Amino acid sequence: MTVQHDSSVYERIQASQQFGELRRRYRSWAFPMTVAFLAWYLLYVVLSGFARDFMGTKLIGNINVALIFGLLQFASTFLITWAYSRHASSKLDPLAEDLRRKAELEGAVK
C-alpha cells in the first residue's frame, strides 16, 4: 500500500527539533572526517610530487614509503567506512527511523 504524502508533512518534519538533531549528528561526524581524509590524501599527493627522495626510501626489499602510504590510503578508506557505519547505526538510524515513522503516520492520517 502506497501512502500519499502532503508536502507540508515533510516541511513540518524538517522544521522539527528532532530533524535538526539528526542533521547536527550527521554533520558533526561527516564534515571533520571528510576534512581529515582529504588532508591525509593531499599529504600523500604532495609528498609524492615534492618529496620524491623520502617517498622513494626503501623500507624492506623493493617496498618503499610511497607504496606503504598508498596502501594506507586504502586501509583508511575502509576504516572510515566501517566507523561511519557504526556511527550511523547507533546515532543516526534510530532517529531517522523515528522521523520516517512520524512522516508515514502523519501522511496516513490526512
Phi and psi restraints in degrees (range 20) as a CNS / XPLOR table:
assign (resid 1 and name C) (resid 2 and name N)
       (resid 2 and name CA) (resid 2 and name C) 1.0 -97.4 20.0 2
assign (resid 2 and name N) (resid 2 and name CA)
       (resid 2 and name C) (resid 3 and name N) 1.0 131.9 20.0 2
assign (resid 2 and name C) (resid 3 and name N)
       (resid 3 and name CA) (resid 3 and name C) 1.0 -101.2 20.0 2
assign (resid 3 and name N) (resid 3 and name CA)
       (resid 3 and name C) (resid 4 and name N) 1.0 127.5 20.0 2
assign (resid 3 and name C) (resid 4 and name N)
       (resid 4 and name CA) (resid 4 and name C) 1.0 -80.9 20.0 2
assign (resid 4 and name N) (resid 4 and name CA)
       (resid 4 and name C) (resid 5 and name N) 1.0 133.9 20.0 2
assign (resid 4 and name C) (resid 5 and name N)
       (resid 5 and name CA) (resid 5 and name C) 1.0 -112.0 20.0 2
assign (resid 5 and name N) (resid 5 and name CA)
       (resid 5 and name C) (resid 6 and name N) 1.0 139.0 20.0 2
assign (resid 5 and name C) (resid 6 and name N)
       (resid 6 and name CA) (resid 6 and name C) 1.0 -82.0 20.0 2
assign (resid 6 and name N) (resid 6 and name CA)
       (resid 6 and name C) (resid 7 and name N) 1.0 138.2 20.0 2
assign (resid 6 and name C) (resid 7 and name N)
       (resid 7 and name CA) (resid 7 and name C) 1.0 -61.1 20.0 2
assign (resid 7 and name N) (resid 7 and name CA)
       (resid 7 and name C) (resid 8 and name N) 1.0 -23.4 20.0 2
assign (resid 7 and name C) (resid 8 and name N)
       (resid 8 and name CA) (resid 8 and name C) 1.0 -66.1 20.0 2
assign (resid 8 and name N) (resid 8 and name CA)
       (resid 8 and name C) (resid 9 and name N) 1.0 -25.4 20.0 2
assign (resid 8 and name C) (resid 9 and name N)
       (resid 9 and name CA) (resid 9 and name C) 1.0 -61.7 20.0 2
assign (resid 9 and name N) (resid 9 and name CA)
       (resid 9 and name C) (resid 10 and name N) 1.0 -46.9 20.0 2
assign (resid 9 and name C) (resid 10 and name N)
       (resid 10 and name CA) (resid 10 and name C) 1.0 -69.0 20.0 2
assign (resid 10 and name N) (resid 10 and name CA)
       (resid 10 and name C) (resid 11 and name N) 1.0 -35.3 20.0 2
assign (resid 10 and name C) (resid 11 and name N)
       (resid 11 and name CA) (resid 11 and name C) 1.0 -64.6 20.0 2
assign (resid 11 and name N) (resid 11 and name CA)
       (resid 11 and name C) (resid 12 and name N) 1.0 -40.7 20.0 2
assign (resid 11 and name C) (resid 12 and name N)
       (resid 12 and name CA) (resid 12 and name C) 1.0 -65.6 20.0 2
assign (resid 12 and name N) (resid 12 and name CA)
       (resid 12 and name C) (resid 13 and name N) 1.0 -41.2 20.0 2
assign (resid 12 and name C) (resid 13 and name N)
       (resid 13 and name CA) (resid 13 and name C) 1.0 -66.7 20.0 2
assign (resid 13 and name N) (resid 13 and name CA)
       (resid 13 and name C) (resid 14 and name N) 1.0 -42.3 20.0 2
assign (resid 13 and name C) (resid 14 and name N)
       (resid 14 and name CA) (resid 14 and name C) 1.0 -63.3 20.0 2
assign (resid 14 and name N) (resid 14 and name CA)
       (resid 14 and name C) (resid 15 and name N) 1.0 -32.4 20.0 2
assign (resid 14 and name C) (resid 15 and name N)
       (resid 15 and name CA) (resid 15 and name C) 1.0 -81.2 20.0 2
assign (resid 15 and name N) (resid 15 and name CA)
       (resid 15 and name C) (resid 16 and name N) 1.0 -8.8 20.0 2
assign (resid 15 and name C) (resid 16 and name N)
       (resid 16 and name CA) (resid 16 and name C) 1.0 -73.7 20.0 2
assign (resid 16 and name N) (resid 16 and name CA)
       (resid 16 and name C) (resid 17 and name N) 1.0 155.8 20.0 2
assign (resid 16 and name C) (resid 17 and name N)
       (resid 17 and name CA) (resid 17 and name C) 1.0 -65.0 20.0 2
assign (resid 17 and name N) (resid 17 and name CA)
       (resid 17 and name C) (resid 18 and name N) 1.0 -34.7 20.0 2
assign (resid 17 and name C) (resid 18 and name N)
       (resid 18 and name CA) (resid 18 and name C) 1.0 -64.8 20.0 2
assign (resid 18 and name N) (resid 18 and name CA)
       (resid 18 and name C) (resid 19 and name N) 1.0 -41.0 20.0 2
assign (resid 18 and name C) (resid 19 and name N)
       (resid 19 and name CA) (resid 19 and name C) 1.0 -66.9 20.0 2
assign (resid 19 and name N) (resid 19 and name CA)
       (resid 19 and name C) (resid 20 and name N) 1.0 -40.0 20.0 2
assign (resid 19 and name C) (resid 20 and name N)
       (resid 20 and name CA) (resid 20 and name C) 1.0 -60.4 20.0 2
assign (resid 20 and name N) (resid 20 and name CA)
       (resid 20 and name C) (resid 21 and name N) 1.0 -39.4 20.0 2
assign (resid 20 and name C) (resid 21 and name N)
       (resid 21 and name CA) (resid 21 and name C) 1.0 -65.7 20.0 2
assign (resid 21 and name N) (resid 21 and name CA)
       (resid 21 and name C) (resid 22 and name N) 1.0 -41.8 20.0 2
assign (resid 21 and name C) (resid 22 and name N)
       (resid 22 and name CA) (resid 22 and name C) 1.0 -60.6 20.0 2
assign (resid 22 and name N) (resid 22 and name CA)
       (resid 22 and name C) (resid 23 and name N) 1.0 -45.7 20.0 2
assign (resid 22 and name C) (resid 23 and name N)
       (resid 23 and name CA) (resid 23 and name C) 1.0 -63.8 20.0 2
assign (resid 23 and name N) (resid 23 and name CA)
       (resid 23 and name C) (resid 24 and name N) 1.0 -41.3 20.0 2
assign (resid 23 and name C) (resid 24 and name N)
       (resid 24 and name CA) (resid 24 and name C) 1.0 -63.3 20.0 2
assign (resid 24 and name N) (resid 24 and name CA)
       (resid 24 and name C) (resid 25 and name N) 1.0 -44.2 20.0 2
assign (resid 24 and name C) (resid 25 and name N)
       (resid 25 and name CA) (resid 25 and name C) 1.0 -62.2 20.0 2
assign (resid 25 and name N) (resid 25 and name CA)
       (resid 25 and name C) (resid 26 and name N) 1.0 -41.9 20.0 2
assign (resid 25 and name C) (resid 26 and name N)
       (resid 26 and name CA) (resid 26 and name C) 1.0 -64.5 20.0 2
assign (resid 26 and name N) (resid 26 and name CA)
       (resid 26 and name C) (resid 27 and name N) 1.0 -50.5 20.0 2
assign (resid 26 and name C) (resid 27 and name N)
       (resid 27 and name CA) (resid 27 and name C) 1.0 -65.1 20.0 2
assign (resid 27 and name N) (resid 27 and name CA)
       (resid 27 and name C) (resid 28 and name N) 1.0 -36.3 20.0 2
assign (resid 27 and name C) (resid 28 and name N)
       (resid 28 and name CA) (resid 28 and name C) 1.0 -68.4 20.0 2
assign (resid 28 and name N) (resid 28 and name CA)
       (resid 28 and name C) (resid 29 and name N) 1.0 -18.9 20.0 2
assign (resid 28 and name C) (resid 29 and name N)
       (resid 29 and name CA) (resid 29 and name C) 1.0 -98.6 20.0 2
assign (resid 29 and name N) (resid 29 and name CA)
       (resid 29 and name C) (resid 30 and name N) 1.0 -47.7 20.0 2
assign (resid 29 and name C) (resid 30 and name N)
       (resid 30 and name CA) (resid 30 and name C) 1.0 -69.7 20.0 2
assign (resid 30 and name N) (resid 30 and name CA)
       (resid 30 and name C) (resid 31 and name N) 1.0 -43.0 20.0 2
assign (resid 30 and name C) (resid 31 and name N)
       (resid 31 and name CA) (resid 31 and name C) 1.0 -65.8 20.0 2
assign (resid 31 and name N) (resid 31 and name CA)
       (resid 31 and name C) (resid 32 and name N) 1.0 -50.5 20.0 2
assign (resid 31 and name C) (resid 32 and name N)
       (resid 32 and name CA) (resid 32 and name C) 1.0 -62.5 20.0 2
assign (resid 32 and name N) (resid 32 and name CA)
       (resid 32 and name C) (resid 33 and name N) 1.0 -37.2 20.0 2
assign (resid 32 and name C) (resid 33 and name N)
       (resid 33 and name CA) (resid 33 and name C) 1.0 -68.0 20.0 2
assign (resid 33 and name N) (resid 33 and name CA)
       (resid 33 and name C) (resid 34 and name N) 1.0 -37.9 20.0 2
assign (resid 33 and name C) (resid 34 and name N)
       (resid 34 and name CA) (resid 34 and name C) 1.0 -64.4 20.0 2
assign (resid 34 and name N) (resid 34 and name CA)
       (resid 34 and name C) (resid 35 and name N) 1.0 -44.7 20.0 2
assign (resid 34 and name C) (resid 35 and name N)
       (resid 35 and name CA) (resid 35 and name C) 1.0 -62.0 20.0 2
assign (resid 35 and name N) (resid 35 and name CA)
       (resid 35 and name C) (resid 36 and name N) 1.0 -44.2 20.0 2
assign (resid 35 and name C) (resid 36 and name N)
       (resid 36 and name CA) (resid 36 and name C) 1.0 -62.2 20.0 2
assign (resid 36 and name N) (resid 36 and name CA)
       (resid 36 and name C) (resid 37 and name N) 1.0 -44.3 20.0 2
assign (resid 36 and name C) (resid 37 and name N)
       (resid 37 and name CA) (resid 37 and name C) 1.0 -66.3 20.0 2
assign (resid 37 and name N) (resid 37 and name CA)
       (resid 37 and name C) (resid 38 and name N) 1.0 -43.1 20.0 2
assign (resid 37 and name C) (resid 38 and name N)
       (resid 38 and name CA) (resid 38 and name C) 1.0 -64.4 20.0 2
assign (resid 38 and name N) (resid 38 and name CA)
       (resid 38 and name C) (resid 39 and name N) 1.0 -37.1 20.0 2
assign (resid 38 and name C) (resid 39 and name N)
       (resid 39 and name CA) (resid 39 and name C) 1.0 -64.8 20.0 2
assign (resid 39 and name N) (resid 39 and name CA)
       (resid 39 and name C) (resid 40 and name N) 1.0 -42.7 20.0 2
assign (resid 39 and name C) (resid 40 and name N)
       (resid 40 and name CA) (resid 40 and name C) 1.0 -62.6 20.0 2
assign (resid 40 and name N) (resid 40 and name CA)
       (resid 40 and name C) (resid 41 and name N) 1.0 -44.1 20.0 2
assign (resid 40 and name C) (resid 41 and name N)
       (resid 41 and name CA) (resid 41 and name C) 1.0 -66.0 20.0 2
assign (resid 41 and name N) (resid 41 and name CA)
       (resid 41 and name C) (resid 42 and name N) 1.0 -44.1 20.0 2
assign (resid 41 and name C) (resid 42 and name N)
       (resid 42 and name CA) (resid 42 and name C) 1.0 -61.6 20.0 2
assign (resid 42 and name N) (resid 42 and name CA)
       (resid 42 and name C) (resid 43 and name N) 1.0 -38.2 20.0 2
assign (resid 42 and name C) (resid 43 and name N)
       (resid 43 and name CA) (resid 43 and name C) 1.0 -58.7 20.0 2
assign (resid 43 and name N) (resid 43 and name CA)
       (resid 43 and name C) (resid 44 and name N) 1.0 -44.7 20.0 2
assign (resid 43 and name C) (resid 44 and name N)
       (resid 44 and name CA) (resid 44 and name C) 1.0 -60.2 20.0 2
assign (resid 44 and name N) (resid 44 and name CA)
       (resid 44 and name C) (resid 45 and name N) 1.0 -46.3 20.0 2
assign (resid 44 and name C) (resid 45 and name N)
       (resid 45 and name CA) (resid 45 and name C) 1.0 -65.5 20.0 2
assign (resid 45 and name N) (resid 45 and name CA)
       (resid 45 and name C) (resid 46 and name N) 1.0 -46.0 20.0 2
assign (resid 45 and name C) (resid 46 and name N)
       (resid 46 and name CA) (resid 46 and name C) 1.0 -64.1 20.0 2
assign (resid 46 and name N) (resid 46 and name CA)
       (resid 46 and name C) (resid 47 and name N) 1.0 -45.0 20.0 2
assign (resid 46 and name C) (resid 47 and name N)
       (resid 47 and name CA) (resid 47 and name C) 1.0 -63.2 20.0 2
assign (resid 47 and name N) (resid 47 and name CA)
       (resid 47 and name C) (resid 48 and name N) 1.0 -37.0 20.0 2
assign (resid 47 and name C) (resid 48 and name N)
       (resid 48 and name CA) (resid 48 and name C) 1.0 -65.5 20.0 2
assign (resid 48 and name N) (resid 48 and name CA)
       (resid 48 and name C) (resid 49 and name N) 1.0 -33.6 20.0 2
assign (resid 48 and name C) (resid 49 and name N)
       (resid 49 and name CA) (resid 49 and name C) 1.0 -86.1 20.0 2
assign (resid 49 and name N) (resid 49 and name CA)
       (resid 49 and name C) (resid 50 and name N) 1.0 -35.6 20.0 2
assign (resid 49 and name C) (resid 50 and name N)
       (resid 50 and name CA) (resid 50 and name C) 1.0 -115.7 20.0 2
assign (resid 50 and name N) (resid 50 and name CA)
       (resid 50 and name C) (resid 51 and name N) 1.0 -12.4 20.0 2
assign (resid 50 and name C) (resid 51 and name N)
       (resid 51 and name CA) (resid 51 and name C) 1.0 -123.1 20.0 2
assign (resid 51 and name N) (resid 51 and name CA)
       (resid 51 and name C) (resid 52 and name N) 1.0 56.5 20.0 2
assign (resid 51 and name C) (resid 52 and name N)
       (resid 52 and name CA) (resid 52 and name C) 1.0 -61.0 20.0 2
assign (resid 52 and name N) (resid 52 and name CA)
       (resid 52 and name C) (resid 53 and name N) 1.0 -38.6 20.0 2
assign (resid 52 and name C) (resid 53 and name N)
       (resid 53 and name CA) (resid 53 and name C) 1.0 -64.2 20.0 2
assign (resid 53 and name N) (resid 53 and name CA)
       (resid 53 and name C) (resid 54 and name N) 1.0 -43.6 20.0 2
assign (resid 53 and name C) (resid 54 and name N)
       (resid 54 and name CA) (resid 54 and name C) 1.0 -63.8 20.0 2
assign (resid 54 and name N) (resid 54 and name CA)
       (resid 54 and name C) (resid 55 and name N) 1.0 -47.4 20.0 2
assign (resid 54 and name C) (resid 55 and name N)
       (resid 55 and name CA) (resid 55 and name C) 1.0 -67.1 20.0 2
assign (resid 55 and name N) (resid 55 and name CA)
       (resid 55 and name C) (resid 56 and name N) 1.0 -26.4 20.0 2
assign (resid 55 and name C) (resid 56 and name N)
       (resid 56 and name CA) (resid 56 and name C) 1.0 -85.1 20.0 2
assign (resid 56 and name N) (resid 56 and name CA)
       (resid 56 and name C) (resid 57 and name N) 1.0 -2.0 20.0 2
assign (resid 56 and name C) (resid 57 and name N)
       (resid 57 and name CA) (resid 57 and name C) 1.0 -62.3 20.0 2
assign (resid 57 and name N) (resid 57 and name CA)
       (resid 57 and name C) (resid 58 and name N) 1.0 123.2 20.0 2
assign (resid 57 and name C) (resid 58 and name N)
       (resid 58 and name CA) (resid 58 and name C) 1.0 -79.6 20.0 2
assign (resid 58 and name N) (resid 58 and name CA)
       (resid 58 and name C) (resid 59 and name N) 1.0 134.6 20.0 2
assign (resid 58 and name C) (resid 59 and name N)
       (resid 59 and name CA) (resid 59 and name C) 1.0 -102.5 20.0 2
assign (resid 59 and name N) (resid 59 and name CA)
       (resid 59 and name C) (resid 60 and name N) 1.0 -53.3 20.0 2
assign (resid 59 and name C) (resid 60 and name N)
       (resid 60 and name CA) (resid 60 and name C) 1.0 -139.6 20.0 2
assign (resid 60 and name N) (resid 60 and name CA)
       (resid 60 and name C) (resid 61 and name N) 1.0 114.2 20.0 2
assign (resid 60 and name C) (resid 61 and name N)
       (resid 61 and name CA) (resid 61 and name C) 1.0 60.5 20.0 2
assign (resid 61 and name N) (resid 61 and name CA)
       (resid 61 and name C) (resid 62 and name N) 1.0 -125.6 20.0 2
assign (resid 61 and name C) (resid 62 and name N)
       (resid 62 and name CA) (resid 62 and name C) 1.0 -93.6 20.0 2
assign (resid 62 and name N) (resid 62 and name CA)
       (resid 62 and name C) (resid 63 and name N) 1.0 9.2 20.0 2
assign (resid 62 and name C) (resid 63 and name N)
       (resid 63 and name CA) (resid 63 and name C) 1.0 -85.0 20.0 2
assign (resid 63 and name N) (resid 63 and name CA)
       (resid 63 and name C) (resid 64 and name N) 1.0 119.0 20.0 2
assign (resid 63 and name C) (resid 64 and name N)
       (resid 64 and name CA) (resid 64 and name C) 1.0 -112.4 20.0 2
assign (resid 64 and name N) (resid 64 and name CA)
       (resid 64 and name C) (resid 65 and name N) 1.0 177.7 20.0 2
assign (resid 64 and name C) (resid 65 and name N)
       (resid 65 and name CA) (resid 65 and name C) 1.0 -60.6 20.0 2
assign (resid 65 and name N) (resid 65 and name CA)
       (resid 65 and name C) (resid 66 and name N) 1.0 -40.2 20.0 2
assign (resid 65 and name C) (resid 66 and name N)
       (resid 66 and name CA) (resid 66 and name C) 1.0 -60.5 20.0 2
assign (resid 66 and name N) (resid 66 and name CA)
       (resid 66 and name C) (resid 67 and name N) 1.0 -42.2 20.0 2
assign (resid 66 and name C) (resid 67 and name N)
       (resid 67 and name CA) (resid 67 and name C) 1.0 -64.5 20.0 2
assign (resid 67 and name N) (resid 67 and name CA)
       (resid 67 and name C) (resid 68 and name N) 1.0 -42.8 20.0 2
assign (resid 67 and name C) (resid 68 and name N)
       (resid 68 and name CA) (resid 68 and name C) 1.0 -62.0 20.0 2
assign (resid 68 and name N) (resid 68 and name CA)
       (resid 68 and name C) (resid 69 and name N) 1.0 -46.2 20.0 2
assign (resid 68 and name C) (resid 69 and name N)
       (resid 69 and name CA) (resid 69 and name C) 1.0 -60.1 20.0 2
assign (resid 69 and name N) (resid 69 and name CA)
       (resid 69 and name C) (resid 70 and name N) 1.0 -41.5 20.0 2
assign (resid 69 and name C) (resid 70 and name N)
       (resid 70 and name CA) (resid 70 and name C) 1.0 -62.1 20.0 2
assign (resid 70 and name N) (resid 70 and name CA)
       (resid 70 and name C) (resid 71 and name N) 1.0 -44.3 20.0 2
assign (resid 70 and name C) (resid 71 and name N)
       (resid 71 and name CA) (resid 71 and name C) 1.0 -66.0 20.0 2
assign (resid 71 and name N) (resid 71 and name CA)
       (resid 71 and name C) (resid 72 and name N) 1.0 -35.5 20.0 2
assign (resid 71 and name C) (resid 72 and name N)
       (resid 72 and name CA) (resid 72 and name C) 1.0 -66.6 20.0 2
assign (resid 72 and name N) (resid 72 and name CA)
       (resid 72 and name C) (resid 73 and name N) 1.0 -26.2 20.0 2
assign (resid 72 and name C) (resid 73 and name N)
       (resid 73 and name CA) (resid 73 and name C) 1.0 -61.7 20.0 2
assign (resid 73 and name N) (resid 73 and name CA)
       (resid 73 and name C) (resid 74 and name N) 1.0 -44.8 20.0 2
assign (resid 73 and name C) (resid 74 and name N)
       (resid 74 and name CA) (resid 74 and name C) 1.0 -64.5 20.0 2
assign (resid 74 and name N) (resid 74 and name CA)
       (resid 74 and name C) (resid 75 and name N) 1.0 -45.3 20.0 2
assign (resid 74 and name C) (resid 75 and name N)
       (resid 75 and name CA) (resid 75 and name C) 1.0 -60.8 20.0 2
assign (resid 75 and name N) (resid 75 and name CA)
       (resid 75 and name C) (resid 76 and name N) 1.0 -43.1 20.0 2
assign (resid 75 and name C) (resid 76 and name N)
       (resid 76 and name CA) (resid 76 and name C) 1.0 -67.1 20.0 2
assign (resid 76 and name N) (resid 76 and name CA)
       (resid 76 and name C) (resid 77 and name N) 1.0 -34.2 20.0 2
assign (resid 76 and name C) (resid 77 and name N)
       (resid 77 and name CA) (resid 77 and name C) 1.0 -62.6 20.0 2
assign (resid 77 and name N) (resid 77 and name CA)
       (resid 77 and name C) (resid 78 and name N) 1.0 -46.7 20.0 2
assign (resid 77 and name C) (resid 78 and name N)
       (resid 78 and name CA) (resid 78 and name C) 1.0 -66.4 20.0 2
assign (resid 78 and name N) (resid 78 and name CA)
       (resid 78 and name C) (resid 79 and name N) 1.0 -37.7 20.0 2
assign (resid 78 and name C) (resid 79 and name N)
       (resid 79 and name CA) (resid 79 and name C) 1.0 -63.8 20.0 2
assign (resid 79 and name N) (resid 79 and name CA)
       (resid 79 and name C) (resid 80 and name N) 1.0 -44.3 20.0 2
assign (resid 79 and name C) (resid 80 and name N)
       (resid 80 and name CA) (resid 80 and name C) 1.0 -64.9 20.0 2
assign (resid 80 and name N) (resid 80 and name CA)
       (resid 80 and name C) (resid 81 and name N) 1.0 -40.6 20.0 2
assign (resid 80 and name C) (resid 81 and name N)
       (resid 81 and name CA) (resid 81 and name C) 1.0 -61.5 20.0 2
assign (resid 81 and name N) (resid 81 and name CA)
       (resid 81 and name C) (resid 82 and name N) 1.0 -45.5 20.0 2
assign (resid 81 and name C) (resid 82 and name N)
       (resid 82 and name CA) (resid 82 and name C) 1.0 -62.2 20.0 2
assign (resid 82 and name N) (resid 82 and name CA)
       (resid 82 and name C) (resid 83 and name N) 1.0 -44.9 20.0 2
assign (resid 82 and name C) (resid 83 and name N)
       (resid 83 and name CA) (resid 83 and name C) 1.0 -64.4 20.0 2
assign (resid 83 and name N) (resid 83 and name CA)
       (resid 83 and name C) (resid 84 and name N) 1.0 -40.3 20.0 2
assign (resid 83 and name C) (resid 84 and name N)
       (resid 84 and name CA) (resid 84 and name C) 1.0 -65.2 20.0 2
assign (resid 84 and name N) (resid 84 and name CA)
       (resid 84 and name C) (resid 85 and name N) 1.0 -39.7 20.0 2
assign (resid 84 and name C) (resid 85 and name N)
       (resid 85 and name CA) (resid 85 and name C) 1.0 -59.2 20.0 2
assign (resid 85 and name N) (resid 85 and name CA)
       (resid 85 and name C) (resid 86 and name N) 1.0 -43.8 20.0 2
assign (resid 85 and name C) (resid 86 and name N)
       (resid 86 and name CA) (resid 86 and name C) 1.0 -65.7 20.0 2
assign (resid 86 and name N) (resid 86 and name CA)
       (resid 86 and name C) (resid 87 and name N) 1.0 -43.3 20.0 2
assign (resid 86 and name C) (resid 87 and name N)
       (resid 87 and name CA) (resid 87 and name C) 1.0 -61.9 20.0 2
assign (resid 87 and name N) (resid 87 and name CA)
       (resid 87 and name C) (resid 88 and name N) 1.0 -46.5 20.0 2
assign (resid 87 and name C) (resid 88 and name N)
       (resid 88 and name CA) (resid 88 and name C) 1.0 -63.5 20.0 2
assign (resid 88 and name N) (resid 88 and name CA)
       (resid 88 and name C) (resid 89 and name N) 1.0 -44.1 20.0 2
assign (resid 88 and name C) (resid 89 and name N)
       (resid 89 and name CA) (resid 89 and name C) 1.0 -69.5 20.0 2
assign (resid 89 and name N) (resid 89 and name CA)
       (resid 89 and name C) (resid 90 and name N) 1.0 -27.7 20.0 2
assign (resid 89 and name C) (resid 90 and name N)
       (resid 90 and name CA) (resid 90 and name C) 1.0 -95.0 20.0 2
assign (resid 90 and name N) (resid 90 and name CA)
       (resid 90 and name C) (resid 91 and name N) 1.0 -33.4 20.0 2
assign (resid 90 and name C) (resid 91 and name N)
       (resid 91 and name CA) (resid 91 and name C) 1.0 -109.0 20.0 2
assign (resid 91 and name N) (resid 91 and name CA)
       (resid 91 and name C) (resid 92 and name N) 1.0 -31.9 20.0 2
assign (resid 91 and name C) (resid 92 and name N)
       (resid 92 and name CA) (resid 92 and name C) 1.0 -100.8 20.0 2
assign (resid 92 and name N) (resid 92 and name CA)
       (resid 92 and name C) (resid 93 and name N) 1.0 -47.1 20.0 2
assign (resid 92 and name C) (resid 93 and name N)
       (resid 93 and name CA) (resid 93 and name C) 1.0 -59.0 20.0 2
assign (resid 93 and name N) (resid 93 and name CA)
       (resid 93 and name C) (resid 94 and name N) 1.0 -43.3 20.0 2
assign (resid 93 and name C) (resid 94 and name N)
       (resid 94 and name CA) (resid 94 and name C) 1.0 -61.3 20.0 2
assign (resid 94 and name N) (resid 94 and name CA)
       (resid 94 and name C) (resid 95 and name N) 1.0 -40.3 20.0 2
assign (resid 94 and name C) (resid 95 and name N)
       (resid 95 and name CA) (resid 95 and name C) 1.0 -68.4 20.0 2
assign (resid 95 and name N) (resid 95 and name CA)
       (resid 95 and name C) (resid 96 and name N) 1.0 -42.9 20.0 2
assign (resid 95 and name C) (resid 96 and name N)
       (resid 96 and name CA) (resid 96 and name C) 1.0 -64.6 20.0 2
assign (resid 96 and name N) (resid 96 and name CA)
       (resid 96 and name C) (resid 97 and name N) 1.0 -39.1 20.0 2
assign (resid 96 and name C) (resid 97 and name N)
       (resid 97 and name CA) (resid 97 and name C) 1.0 -64.2 20.0 2
assign (resid 97 and name N) (resid 97 and name CA)
       (resid 97 and name C) (resid 98 and name N) 1.0 -40.7 20.0 2
assign (resid 97 and name C) (resid 98 and name N)
       (resid 98 and name CA) (resid 98 and name C) 1.0 -64.1 20.0 2
assign (resid 98 and name N) (resid 98 and name CA)
       (resid 98 and name C) (resid 99 and name N) 1.0 -42.3 20.0 2
assign (resid 98 and name C) (resid 99 and name N)
       (resid 99 and name CA) (resid 99 and name C) 1.0 -64.4 20.0 2
assign (resid 99 and name N) (resid 99 and name CA)
       (resid 99 and name C) (resid 100 and name N) 1.0 -39.9 20.0 2
assign (resid 99 and name C) (resid 100 and name N)
       (resid 100 and name CA) (resid 100 and name C) 1.0 -62.9 20.0 2
assign (resid 100 and name N) (resid 100 and name CA)
       (resid 100 and name C) (resid 101 and name N) 1.0 -43.1 20.0 2
assign (resid 100 and name C) (resid 101 and name N)
       (resid 101 and name CA) (resid 101 and name C) 1.0 -62.0 20.0 2
assign (resid 101 and name N) (resid 101 and name CA)
       (resid 101 and name C) (resid 102 and name N) 1.0 -41.8 20.0 2
assign (resid 101 and name C) (resid 102 and name N)
       (resid 102 and name CA) (resid 102 and name C) 1.0 -64.0 20.0 2
assign (resid 102 and name N) (resid 102 and name CA)
       (resid 102 and name C) (resid 103 and name N) 1.0 -40.1 20.0 2
assign (resid 102 and name C) (resid 103 and name N)
       (resid 103 and name CA) (resid 103 and name C) 1.0 -63.1 20.0 2
assign (resid 103 and name N) (resid 103 and name CA)
       (resid 103 and name C) (resid 104 and name N) 1.0 -42.1 20.0 2
assign (resid 103 and name C) (resid 104 and name N)
       (resid 104 and name CA) (resid 104 and name C) 1.0 -65.8 20.0 2
assign (resid 104 and name N) (resid 104 and name CA)
       (resid 104 and name C) (resid 105 and name N) 1.0 -41.5 20.0 2
assign (resid 104 and name C) (resid 105 and name N)
       (resid 105 and name CA) (resid 105 and name C) 1.0 -66.0 20.0 2
assign (resid 105 and name N) (resid 105 and name CA)
       (resid 105 and name C) (resid 106 and name N) 1.0 -43.8 20.0 2
assign (resid 105 and name C) (resid 106 and name N)
       (resid 106 and name CA) (resid 106 and name C) 1.0 -65.1 20.0 2
assign (resid 106 and name N) (resid 106 and name CA)
       (resid 106 and name C) (resid 107 and name N) 1.0 -38.3 20.0 2
assign (resid 106 and name C) (resid 107 and name N)
       (resid 107 and name CA) (resid 107 and name C) 1.0 -69.6 20.0 2
assign (resid 107 and name N) (resid 107 and name CA)
       (resid 107 and name C) (resid 108 and name N) 1.0 -34.1 20.0 2
assign (resid 107 and name C) (resid 108 and name N)
       (resid 108 and name CA) (resid 108 and name C) 1.0 -73.8 20.0 2
assign (resid 108 and name N) (resid 108 and name CA)
       (resid 108 and name C) (resid 109 and name N) 1.0 -30.9 20.0 2
assign (resid 108 and name C) (resid 109 and name N)
       (resid 109 and name CA) (resid 109 and name C) 1.0 -70.1 20.0 2
assign (resid 109 and name N) (resid 109 and name CA)
       (resid 109 and name C) (resid 110 and name N) 1.0 -36.2 20.0 2
